[in-house]
Structures are given as C-alpha cells and as structure tokens.
Amino acid sequence: MTNKQNKGKVWLVGAGPGDAGLLTLRGREVLEQAESVVYDALVGDGILGWIPEAARQIYVGKRGGSHTKSQDEINEILVEEASRGRRVVRLKGGDPFVFGRGSEEAEVLRAHGIPFEVVPGVTSAVAVPAYCGIPVTHRGIAPSFHVITGHRKNGEPAQMDYSSMVKEGGTLIFLMGVTSAEHICQELIKGGMDKNTPAALLEKGTTAGQKKAVSTVEHLWEEGKRQGIRPPAIIVVGGVCGLADTCSWLEEKPLFGEKILVTRPKRRSHGMAARLREAGAEVVELPAAEPRLIQKEEERAALKQAVLESSRYGWAVFTSPSGVELFFEFMKEERIDIRALGSLRFAVIGEGTRKSLEAYGFYADYMPGRYYAEDLGAGLADFIAKEKAQGSTASETVLLLRARKASKALTEKLKEAGIDFEERVLYDTETADVSPQAERVKNLLSKKAFSFVTFTSASTVEGFLNMLNPSEEEKEGFTAVCIGEQTRQAAEAAGMRTVVSAIPSMDSMAERMEELCRH
C-alpha cells in the first residue's frame, strides 16, 4: 500500500550486530511494513530473509573499503524512494547513530522535508564482546567503557589522543579497527598503557563465523594474524578481556558455529528456526515450497459439500500442520460454522499436526506411534476394526484432507484393510518464486557457507532445486537433514549428502544436527 501523501517516510533502523534474534521488536515491526528497504553489508543474513517479498530491495553495502554506493548516493536513494510516497526502511548494521552515519542521513531527510524515525539497534560495541564472554564493565576492573572508531580515512590511521584514553581508564572498544590493530596497540603502549594489558580481537561476533583472539596489547596483532582474524572485527582493550573464558557461553551451545538453511514453508518455519537459534546456530530462512489453499471452484465446492455433510464420515484425517491451518482458513472463507463438524473424529499423523489441531480447540482421537503415512493408515484401520468388533455403530468412512500430491502409502493401507475413504484436495504445494533472498542464499551456497540444509518434505527438496539450481559442487558443501525416508530419497536422488531424523519432527531434526556436531 503506497503512502497517499506526496512524500513517504523513512525509518532509520538498527539491525544489530548480525544475530537475527537481536533485531528489536520495533525494528521487525517496521521492517514487515516496509515498501522499500535500503540495506547494508553488515545486516545479518537471517534478518534479510524477513524483508517483505513485495518490497523493493536496494543493496548499498560497504565492506573492506569497497563501496557499492557512496554516502551521497545513499542519501539520494532515500530521498527518491520516500518522495515516491513509500515506507522506506534504511536497514543498518548495529545502531544507526553509533558510527552508522544515521545522523547524516537524518540531516538530509530533514532538509528535504521528509519525515523520519530512528529505531535504535543493539550496538556491536556491547553485543559482540558479550557474545564472546567479555563484559564491557565489571566491578573492580572497568567502571566505564569507551567506543572509538578505528576506521582509517584515506588510508591513514585515525588521529587520536591515545595518552588521554589510557589515563581515562575503563574498557576501550575500537569499531572498524582490525586493519589498524597493530598501529592502535603500539600507540596505546606509547601512550602509557601496560603492554601486558589484556586485549581481544573479535571477528563476526553473534554469527556462525564468530572468532576471538585474546592476548595482550603487546601481542594482540600477532595473535590475531595467527588465528586469521579478518574484518569485520572489533578490538577490545582492558582487564575485562581476562574474563573471556569465565563468562563464555555461546561457544558451549551444541550448534555454535553452524549456519543452517531452513527451507520449510513460511507459515511453518518459525518454530524450527527458533529451536535452532536456541541451540546456538545462525539460521537463514528460505521457504522453498508454500502450501496454497485450492482455488478451483469445483474443488472448493466438493470440499465444502464434504464438510457440510460431515455426518456421513466417522473420521477426518490430517497429514500436516499446514493442512490443519488451511482447512480452518477454508472454513472461515466459506463462512462454515464450526458446529458443522458435528461428531466428526480426527486422526493426525504426528505431534506437530496434533498441536496445530489443538490450537483450534480440537483434540486428536488417533495418532500413530510412528509418524509416517503408512503407519497412520495401518494404525487407523486397526483402530476402526477394534471399535467395530466391540459393537460400535459409528460411521467407518474416512475423509482424507490432504495436498494434491500426497503419499499413496496411507490410502494403500486403508484399501488393504477394506476401509471406505474419500479424498478431498485441500491444498497445492507450490515452489516459491525466485526472490532477492533466493539470490543471497545462492551466493552463500557458492561460498559453502551452510553446514546443514533442512528439508521437511519432498516438495521442499524440489522447490530448493528449482529456485537455486545448485551445482554439484554447491551440493557437496552441506548436509541435507531430512524429516523422513521419502524426503531423504528425493534429496539423495538430487546428489545431496543426507541424514534422516530419528522420528519425523522438528526436535528430532535438531537433535540429529547436534549429534553430528558432537562427533
């Protein structure tokens, strides 16, 4: 929806240091409503996946002295986008007002009469040390901290009064200073700092690429070179660096250092992404397939008739959480009262589907011990047979509410048992459209950035292949973690290295990855 005024509005949003979980609630709220997003190189890959598909995306990154756009050009883009009446989000790494030139952009917007808001972000000056186990203040060690730019201008080190910094005391944090680290450390010692003062170089903090080199001011540069520390990185100097081991926490998580691509449909990806982030992984989301409610009039009419005549059936069967959600969406769209379901009983394939059903106030009457279509069919047939033997007069006819392309294992088991059933197409699974996020993921694949790619159905494998067309070399760069045997077969047929979760569930898939990382 385009702003009706002549001029739109700009939000200067701090995206934090990289971890998607550190984007503020306000930042995500604004981002989800954006019509145009102008973003930097240091914005986390996970956050970029949250940009609305319909939004115009403009990359203006700066990395290693290479600028795709000058600051003047960025200012012009912001003015132009807002002048077209758009809701513009200027998405910046860290905080927009901490060496982020946000104030310069605000001045330009004010000069052009364009309204703007500032959404502060979590600054890397505090967050990166914290993720590396270094508090920027500590009682008895550092009563204050000071954030300084270490950025060189025209190839020369920034001019600073190092002796005053040393006299001031507290923790010194240099942003954008890794290329000047040797010079900074030498000047601090010349300014009177004890050469044995603890110091640290912290690379790509809060992301899967996080590394830290802890030493002294005298030897920090050599230790950083030995460990291969490269930009983006920050320098921390002070006694608090001696707490890096004591206060370490992220490195202890089972998936620390792992970057994982989640291909699950957008409506279902949040739970898995949250579970993996909790385990310490950096997660990038790229829905490879999306379930879409049927739209053909004759199919909708057939489904509606089945619902309105639910008394003919004894059971309704759901084989996915998405199926449950889309079924109740259909009920709402067609304005069918929930009481139309009458005494219908429900069978579900597993825990995820059961939980989705409960969210609508219904409890599953049957769920198999193993979460596979074959087990659902055989188990439900056995359940119905036992009830009949006990004199039940309830209808035995089963109504299957599934995707158009669904497993035949379920229906084969029902046929073998002589159970009457009817199928109604509920949704189609469509490959997601190619998007800027897909292009970013393709670039990450080429760099072999992902440890794991998760697949929760054969359709997500198909969508992944169609969207990204990965080369054989790119497919060798990750392990495909599959929810079940059918999914594994699809991934393996495409030439991927595969593993299968013990049971078809998100938790089991996460546990499988944790197990692999322990060995």
Secondary structure, DSSP 8 states (H G I E B T S, - for coil): ---SSSS-EEEEEE-BSS-GGGS-HHHHHHHHT-SEEEE-TTS-HHHHTTS-TTSEEEE--EETTEESS-HHHHHHHHHHHHHTT-EEEEEESB-TTSSS-HHHHHHHHHHTT--EEEE----HHHHHHHHTT--S-BTTTBS-EEEEE---BTTB-----HHHHHHH-SEEEEET-GGGHHHHHHHHHHTT--TT-EEEEEESTTSTT-EEEEEETTTHHHHHHHTT--SSEEEEESGGGGGTTTT--GGGSTTTT-EEEE-S-HHHHHHHHHHHHHTT-EEEE---EEEEE---HHHHHHHHHHHHTGGG-SEEEE-SHHHHHHHHHHHHHTT--GGGGTT-EEEESSHHHHHHHHTTT---SB--SS-SHHHHHHHHHHHHHHHHHTT--S---EEEEEESS--HHHHHHHHHTT--EEEEEEEEEEE----HHHHHHHHHHHTT--SEEEESSHHHHHHHHHHH---HHHHTTSEEEESSHHHHHHHHHTT-EEEE-SSSSHHHHHHHHHHHHH-
